[in-house]
Amino acid sequence: MGFLLDSCSHRLLTRDLLRVCKPFHCGDPDLDDFFNNDAPLYHEALLGKSYCFVLEGDLPKIVAAYTLSSDSVHVSSLPNARKKRINANIARAKQSKRYPAILIGRLGVNINYFNMGIGSEMMSLILRMATLRDNIADCRYLAVDAYNNSKTLHFYEKNRFSFLYSSEEQEAENIRHALPLKTRFMFYDLINLKQ
């Protein structure tokens, strides 16, 4: 199936697991610090759960990690054309000001596993898990506040995510942030997996 499913175990990122694993290093100091130190605290505060794929061995290695939490896609403040696009596949009687989403708060791949397709494989697994029938709640979208750099944005576009706002300027105006934005809000419509 893929390296993550064939060679790794999927685990909740806990303090106990971090104690026995080699420190996670993806090359981004903020992500490294979060996954190595803050992820268990985030979970304890009910702000999000972090999961990882662990390659077992004498010194287990975290190959990839990600954090999920609850969010929503707000359409009431969108320009009309974008609002119509979001509402296009939703029955008129069910249209709302916002729709439930699962937020990918953080996502990283160990630098020793770059350029192996691990990020896209992990994204496929997250998409599949988000649509499982035995989830605690149904959710329409997978969302991310992606780092606003070409490499990160390209990764999410390659994995079929769309920008909520058509331009960085439009997003800055609607969320009242100064340019340049540090992140861009992107989403994936999970109904695509059901069709």
C-alpha positions as CSV (number, residue, x, y, z in Angstrom):
1,M,0.0,0.0,0.0
2,G,2.7,2.5,1.0
3,F,5.6,3.0,3.3
4,L,3.6,4.3,6.2
5,L,1.1,1.5,6.3
6,D,3.5,-1.2,5.4
7,S,6.4,-0.3,7.6
8,C,5.1,1.9,10.4
9,S,2.6,1.9,13.3
10,H,0.1,4.7,13.6
11,R,0.1,6.0,17.1
12,L,-1.2,8.8,19.3
13,L,1.7,11.1,20.0
14,T,2.1,11.0,23.8
15,R,4.8,11.9,26.4
16,D,5.5,8.1,26.9
17,L,6.0,7.7,23.1
18,L,8.3,10.7,22.9
19,R,10.4,9.4,25.7
20,V,11.3,6.2,23.8
21,C,11.6,7.7,20.3
22,K,14.5,9.5,18.6
23,P,13.5,13.3,18.6
24,F,11.4,14.3,15.6
25,H,13.1,16.6,13.1
26,C,11.4,17.9,10.0
27,G,13.6,20.9,9.5
28,D,11.1,23.5,10.7
29,P,12.0,24.7,14.2
30,D,8.3,25.6,15.1
31,L,7.0,22.1,14.0
32,D,9.9,20.3,15.6
33,D,9.3,22.1,18.9
34,F,5.5,21.5,18.7
35,F,5.8,17.7,18.0
36,N,8.7,17.1,20.5
37,N,7.3,19.2,23.3
38,D,3.8,20.7,23.0
39,A,1.7,18.1,21.3
40,P,0.8,16.2,24.5
41,L,-0.1,19.5,26.3
42,Y,-2.2,20.5,23.3
43,H,-4.1,17.2,23.7
44,E,-4.5,17.5,27.4
45,A,-6.0,21.0,26.9
46,L,-8.5,19.4,24.4
47,L,-7.2,21.6,21.6
48,G,-6.2,18.8,19.2
49,K,-4.8,15.4,19.0
50,S,-1.4,14.6,17.4
51,Y,-0.7,11.3,15.7
52,C,2.4,9.9,14.2
53,F,3.8,7.1,12.2
54,V,6.5,5.3,14.0
55,L,9.2,3.0,12.5
56,E,9.9,0.5,15.3
57,G,13.4,-0.6,16.2
58,D,15.9,-0.3,19.0
59,L,15.4,3.5,18.9
60,P,12.0,4.0,17.3
61,K,11.8,6.9,14.9
62,I,8.8,9.2,14.2
63,V,8.6,9.2,10.4
64,A,5.7,11.7,10.1
65,A,3.3,13.5,12.5
66,Y,0.1,15.5,12.2
67,T,-2.4,17.2,14.5
68,L,-6.2,17.3,14.0
69,S,-8.8,19.5,15.7
70,S,-12.2,20.8,15.1
71,D,-12.9,23.9,12.9
72,S,-15.4,25.2,10.4
73,V,-15.4,26.8,7.0
74,H,-17.2,30.1,7.3
75,V,-19.0,31.1,4.2
76,S,-21.0,34.1,5.4
77,S,-18.1,36.5,4.9
78,L,-17.0,35.2,1.5
79,P,-17.4,37.1,-1.7
80,N,-20.5,35.9,-3.6
81,A,-18.7,33.9,-6.3
82,R,-16.7,32.0,-3.7
83,K,-19.8,31.5,-1.5
84,K,-21.6,30.0,-4.5
85,R,-18.7,27.6,-5.2
86,I,-18.7,26.3,-1.6
87,N,-22.6,26.0,-1.5
88,A,-22.8,24.4,-5.0
89,N,-22.8,20.8,-3.9
90,I,-25.0,21.4,-0.8
91,A,-28.8,21.2,-1.0
92,R,-30.3,24.6,-0.7
93,A,-32.3,23.6,2.4
94,K,-29.1,22.5,4.1
95,Q,-27.0,25.6,3.3
96,S,-25.5,27.3,6.3
97,K,-23.3,30.2,7.3
98,R,-20.5,27.7,8.2
99,Y,-19.8,24.0,7.7
100,P,-18.0,21.5,10.0
101,A,-14.4,20.9,9.2
102,I,-11.4,18.9,10.6
103,L,-8.4,21.2,10.8
104,I,-5.0,19.9,10.1
105,G,-3.2,22.0,12.7
106,R,0.3,20.8,11.9
107,L,1.9,18.3,9.6
108,G,5.5,17.3,9.2
109,V,7.7,14.6,7.7
110,N,11.0,13.6,9.3
111,I,13.9,15.0,7.1
112,N,15.3,11.5,6.7
113,Y,12.2,10.6,4.7
114,F,11.9,13.6,2.4
115,N,11.1,13.1,-1.3
116,M,9.6,9.6,-0.7
117,G,5.9,10.7,-1.1
118,I,5.4,10.3,2.7
119,G,3.5,13.7,3.0
120,S,1.0,12.8,0.2
121,E,0.6,9.2,1.6
122,M,-0.1,10.7,5.0
123,M,-2.6,13.1,3.4
124,S,-4.4,10.3,1.7
125,L,-4.7,8.4,5.0
126,I,-6.0,11.5,6.8
127,L,-8.6,12.0,4.0
128,R,-9.7,8.3,4.3
129,M,-9.9,8.5,8.1
130,A,-12.0,11.7,7.9
131,T,-14.7,9.9,6.0
132,L,-14.9,6.6,7.9
133,R,-18.5,5.8,8.9
134,D,-17.6,5.0,12.5
135,N,-16.2,8.5,13.2
136,I,-17.8,10.3,16.2
137,A,-19.3,13.0,13.9
138,D,-19.6,13.7,10.2
139,C,-17.6,16.5,8.8
140,R,-17.8,18.1,5.3
141,Y,-14.4,19.6,4.9
142,L,-10.7,19.1,5.8
143,A,-9.1,22.5,6.3
144,V,-5.6,23.8,6.9
145,D,-3.9,27.1,7.6
146,A,-1.0,26.4,5.3
147,Y,2.3,28.2,5.7
148,N,2.3,30.9,3.0
149,N,5.3,29.7,1.0
150,S,5.4,28.2,-2.5
151,K,6.6,24.7,-1.3
152,T,3.8,24.3,1.3
153,L,1.1,25.7,-0.9
154,H,2.1,23.5,-3.8
155,F,2.0,20.4,-1.5
156,Y,-1.6,21.1,-0.6
157,E,-2.7,22.1,-4.1
158,K,-1.1,18.8,-5.3
159,N,-3.3,17.0,-2.8
160,R,-6.4,18.7,-4.2
161,F,-6.9,21.4,-1.6
162,S,-8.4,24.8,-2.7
163,F,-7.9,28.3,-1.4
164,L,-10.9,29.6,0.5
165,Y,-10.2,33.1,-0.8
166,S,-9.1,33.5,-4.4
167,S,-6.2,35.9,-3.5
168,E,-3.9,36.7,-0.6
169,E,-5.2,40.3,-0.7
170,Q,-8.9,39.1,-0.5
171,E,-8.0,36.8,2.4
172,A,-6.1,39.6,4.3
173,E,-9.1,42.0,3.8
174,N,-11.6,39.5,5.1
175,I,-9.7,38.3,8.1
176,R,-8.2,41.7,8.9
177,H,-4.6,40.8,8.7
178,A,-1.7,42.7,7.2
179,L,0.1,41.5,4.1
180,P,2.0,39.3,3.6
181,L,0.0,36.6,5.3
182,K,1.9,34.0,7.3
183,T,-0.7,31.3,6.4
184,R,-3.4,30.7,3.7
185,F,-6.6,29.0,4.6
186,M,-7.2,26.0,2.3
187,F,-9.9,23.3,2.2
188,Y,-10.7,19.9,0.7
189,D,-14.4,19.0,0.2
190,L,-14.7,15.5,1.6
191,I,-17.9,14.8,-0.4
192,N,-15.4,14.2,-3.3
193,L,-14.4,11.0,-1.6
194,K,-17.9,9.8,-1.4
195,Q,-18.8,10.3,-5.1
